[in-house]
């Protein structure tokens, strides 16, 4: 009986430690977002990109995200194509943060709850608090990668970023091929930088 109690208690502590670690990944990343926003017009797109780059690489599992967004097509790609796609998709992800988070008007982030969905998956429910508007729900799905937690999906007001990208990118690669997908990603990156 004591052994069982010890096991359940240990699992509880492990869950709490995992939830705290995953929550910290999200909070640290959101702190970078706020820092960039607060600097507003003082930063160019290129400067915002360079600030976001290490933060995105550290907090997101960009290889897993890329693999998920191209779904079954991932298996049809060569090793070189996979590397090229991960690099291009990573650049797009960083560019999108640099594009969208470019000004500050009193916003803040609030972590509402943290749920362990499975031993290797945690859901962090947060809000982007807008002083003069309705708060934006921003939920983060994180998966364990080695000893660390990494963001693999962001759900904004109930809309999954991963699902949107998957439906768009799979259609492109199936209809027009790998090179067309790379070209489309390059166009998006250029638009974000303008």
C-alpha positions in Angstrom: 0.0 0.0 0.0 2.8 2.4 0.9 4.6 1.5 -2.4 1.4 2.3 -4.4 1.0 5.6 -2.5 4.7 6.5 -3.3 4.1 5.7 -7.0 1.1 7.9 -7.2 2.8 10.7 -5.3 5.9 10.4 -7.6 3.7 10.6 -10.7 1.9 13.7 -9.3 5.2 15.4 -8.7 6.5 14.5 -12.2 3.3 15.9 -13.7 3.7 19.1 -11.7 7.3 19.5 -12.7 6.5 18.9 -16.4 3.6 21.4 -16.3 5.8 24.0 -14.7 8.6 23.4 -17.2 6.2 23.6 -20.2 4.5 26.7 -18.8 7.9 28.3 -18.4 8.7 27.7 -22.1 5.5 29.5 -23.0 6.0 32.3 -20.5 9.6 32.9 -21.6 8.6 33.0 -25.3 5.7 35.4 -24.5 8.2 37.6 -22.6 10.2 37.9 -25.8 7.1 38.8 -27.8 6.2 41.5 -25.3 9.7 42.9 -25.3 9.7 43.2 -29.1 6.2 44.8 -29.1 7.2 47.3 -26.5 10.2 48.4 -28.6 7.7 49.0 -31.4 8.9 51.5 -34.1 12.4 51.5 -32.8 13.0 48.1 -34.4 13.1 47.3 -38.1 11.7 44.0 -39.4 15.2 42.6 -39.6 16.0 43.5 -36.0 12.7 41.9 -34.8 13.6 38.8 -36.9 17.0 38.5 -35.2 15.5 38.8 -31.7 12.8 36.3 -32.5 15.1 33.8 -34.2 16.8 32.3 -31.1 13.6 32.4 -29.1 11.6 30.5 -31.7 14.4 27.9 -32.2 14.6 27.4 -28.5 10.8 27.1 -27.8 9.4 25.5 -30.9 10.0 22.0 -32.3 10.4 23.3 -35.9 11.3 19.9 -37.4 8.2 18.2 -35.9 6.0 21.1 -37.0 7.3 21.0 -40.5 6.8 17.2 -40.7 3.2 17.6 -39.4 2.3 20.4 -41.8 3.3 18.3 -44.9 1.7 15.2 -43.4 2.2 12.0 -45.4 4.2 13.9 -48.1 7.1 14.0 -45.6 7.9 10.4 -46.4 8.2 11.1 -50.2 10.9 13.8 -49.6 14.7 13.2 -49.8 16.9 14.0 -46.8 18.1 17.1 -48.6 14.5 18.2 -49.4 13.5 17.7 -45.7 16.4 19.9 -44.6 15.6 22.6 -47.1 11.9 22.5 -46.1 12.7 22.7 -42.4 15.0 25.7 -43.0 12.5 27.5 -45.2 9.6 26.8 -42.8 11.6 27.9 -39.8 12.4 31.2 -41.6 8.7 31.7 -42.4 7.7 31.0 -38.7 10.3 33.6 -37.4 9.3 36.1 -40.1 5.6 35.8 -39.2 6.3 36.7 -35.5 8.5 39.6 -36.7 5.7 40.8 -38.9 2.7 40.5 -36.6 4.3 41.6 -33.3 5.5 45.1 -34.3 3.8 47.5 -31.9 2.6 48.0 -28.4 -0.6 49.5 -26.9 -0.7 48.0 -23.4 -1.1 44.3 -24.2 -0.1 41.6 -21.8 -0.2 37.8 -21.5 -1.9 35.7 -18.9 -1.6 32.0 -18.3 -5.0 30.7 -17.4 -4.4 26.9 -17.0 -1.9 24.1 -17.7 -3.1 20.6 -18.5 -1.1 17.4 -19.0 -2.9 15.6 -21.8 -0.5 12.6 -21.8 3.0 11.9 -20.3 4.6 13.6 -23.4 2.0 16.3 -24.2 0.9 19.4 -22.3 -1.6 22.1 -23.2 -1.0 25.7 -21.9 -4.1 27.9 -22.0 -3.3 31.6 -22.2 -4.8 34.9 -23.2 -3.3 37.9 -25.0 -5.0 40.6 -22.9 -6.0 43.6 -25.0 -6.8 46.8 -23.0 -9.4 48.1 -25.4 -10.7 45.0 -27.0 -11.8 41.4 -26.3 -8.9 39.2 -25.1 -7.4 36.8 -27.6 -7.2 33.1 -26.5 -3.8 31.7 -27.4 -3.3 28.1 -26.5 0.0 26.2 -26.8 0.4 22.5 -27.4 3.8 21.3 -26.3 5.5 17.9 -26.7 8.5 16.5 -24.9 11.7 16.5 -26.9 14.4 14.8 -24.9 14.3 16.5 -21.5 12.8 19.7 -22.9 9.3 20.8 -23.8 8.7 22.4 -27.2 5.7 24.2 -28.8 4.3 22.2 -31.7 1.0 24.1 -32.2 -0.7 27.4 -31.3 -4.5 27.6 -31.3 -5.7 31.2 -31.6 -9.4 31.8 -30.7 -10.0 28.1 -31.3 -8.2 28.0 -34.7 -5.3 25.6 -35.0 -2.3 27.1 -36.8 -1.0 23.6 -37.6 -4.3 22.6 -39.2 -4.5 25.7 -41.4 -0.9 25.2 -42.6 -1.4 21.5 -43.2 -4.5 21.9 -45.4 -2.7 24.7 -47.4 0.7 23.1 -47.8 -0.3 19.5 -48.5 -2.6 20.8 -51.3 0.3 22.7 -52.9 2.8 19.8 -52.7 0.3 17.3 -54.0 -0.9 19.5 -56.9 2.4 21.3 -57.9 5.3 19.5 -56.2 8.0 20.3 -53.7 9.6 23.2 -55.6 6.3 25.0 -55.8 5.8 24.7 -52.1 9.3 26.2 -51.4 8.5 29.0 -53.9 5.2 29.8 -52.1 6.9 29.9 -48.7 9.5 32.3 -50.2 6.7 34.6 -51.4 5.2 34.6 -47.9 8.5 35.4 -46.3 9.0 38.3 -48.7 5.5 39.7 -47.9 6.2 39.5 -44.2 9.4 41.4 -44.6 7.9 44.3 -46.6 
